[in-house]
Amino acid sequence: MRSKALAKDTTSKDDISIAIIGSGFGGLGLAIQLKKAGINNFTIFEKASDVGGVWRDNTYPGAACDVPSHLYSFSFEQELGWNNRFGTADEIHGYLRHCADKYGIRQHIRFNTEIVSAEFDESDSVWMLRTAEGEVHGAMIMVAAVGQLNRPAYPDLKGSSVFAGKTFHSARWDHDYDLKGKRVAVVGTGASAIQFIPEILSQVAHIDVYQRSAPYVLPKPDKRYGRLKKALFRNFPLLQTLDRGWQYSYHELRQLGLNFRVNDSSIVDRVFRRHLRASVEDADLRSRLTPEYPIGCKRILISNHWYKALVDPKVEVVDKGIAEILPSSIKTCDGKEREVDAIIYGTGFAATDFLAPMKIAGLDGQLLKQAWAEGAEAYLGLTVSGFPNMFMLYGPNTNLGHNSIIYMLQSQIEYILDAVQKMKGANLRFLNLRKNVQDEFNREIQERMKSTVWAQGCTSWYQTDTGKNTNNWPGSTLEYRKRTRRLNLVHYAI
């Protein structure tokens, strides 16, 4: 039950209480902007013991970002001490901790508090959030800032429960397990695998890399910032601002390639093939490492070490499907068994299961899971009809294939901030998206999706099992920022 003090806070006429779930880039960014606007009646619920989201959780060897650090950071808080052009997971986690400390956000965070369900109380216009310990907290506005990449996905493989060796997911790396001298099987060749396999190669006796489909991997234009350049950035912050602007413009132009089918003669495709040829001499292996789908249909990866690792004598690329996992080996569909001591899953995240496993109930007890039975959808990726006063950060159809998600998050934060200020200014208690607005928006998005490279025949984590792309934004980030600059009350029942 709510405490009396909490009940008073959530029904106050002169203030609005806000519950934020998650303390990654989205949750922290919103909290900082709320404080800047003089809004302090908010609480962040964080299931872990520290801030950071995906950058706190992913501690595997070699974990790093594929967007330049000057761009993969808040525009209002530029870090002037990046060691490399592309930040490591440790650096980015440290940056988020810095932001939480500098702006006094930790006092608003309830750590080690997992929200398992939330129900909208229509009579009081209050969201009732229940924790894993059974506590209930009320807030007028609920913001889910849990992201798209927070729940590891495990493949459904026959016999996985009988394996007698060590198993873990790259997003839950077991640092206590000694890989030295071990025969390791890595399932998956996505963004995480291409980073950690080259890092662990020197430790292990052998690695079998199980590849379902080959990724496009381009050279990573990384470089270390020397003492002089770091001093210039520190003493002349405008230089970093200019570099950020250049990086943004360069990445934004890449959006054109995603919205028109890219063919084999494209510049990017030639860069990929040159990179592959320079690293892999064996023609048969090159063929097996060449994707059979258009470039960009799945996430394009960057690495200077991936192909070099795959030609190491200790590595075997296995592109036959896994038939069964046995107590000490893996059997492929061609009948061959390979002995293995440990299995590492580099199989990504359950990206299309937005807000899961939380149970969210809106008007008339409708469950969000039921509303999304045919795939998640939301107006601008932010609000859902039938779930008043609920907002999302990094929600459906707001992921990017060409630019920094931080830019998208800051656009969403401005929209939510405008919603809070409009509710305060007009003393509104109830803000529910009109169903026709949501339907029209999602018809538009799915129609535009048909002309993107993501709809050219491949399967990816962008799509549901039925092929609906619930994750990506089909336009430019400039268009998205324009559409989220202000909340239009005409779109809502109030």
QUIURZI-V551693 format. One line per field, one symbol per residue. phi: phi as a letter, one per 40 degrees, with the letter a starting at -180 (. if undefined). A space follows every 50 residues. Layout:
BEGIN
phi = ???
END
This chain:
BEGIN
phi = .cccccccccbccbabcbbbbhbcdccccccccccccgbbcabcbbccca chfcccccbcdgcacbbddcbcacccacccbdcbcbccdccccccccdcc cccgcdccbbcfbccbaabccccbfbcbbbcccgcbbbacbbbcbcgbbb bdbbccbcgdccccccbacdcbdccccccdgccbbbchbcccdccccccc dccccabbbcbcacccbbccccacccdccccccccbddcccccccccccc ccccccccbbdcbcccccccccccccccbbcccccdcccccbbcchcbdc bbacbcccccccdcbbcbbccccabbdbabbcccgcbbcacabbcbbgbc ccccgccccbbbcfgccccccbdbhcaacfgbbbcgbcfbbbbgcdfbcb baaccccccccccccccccccccccbfcbabbdccccccccccccccccc ccccbchcbaccbcccgccbbcccbccccccccbcbcccccbcb
END
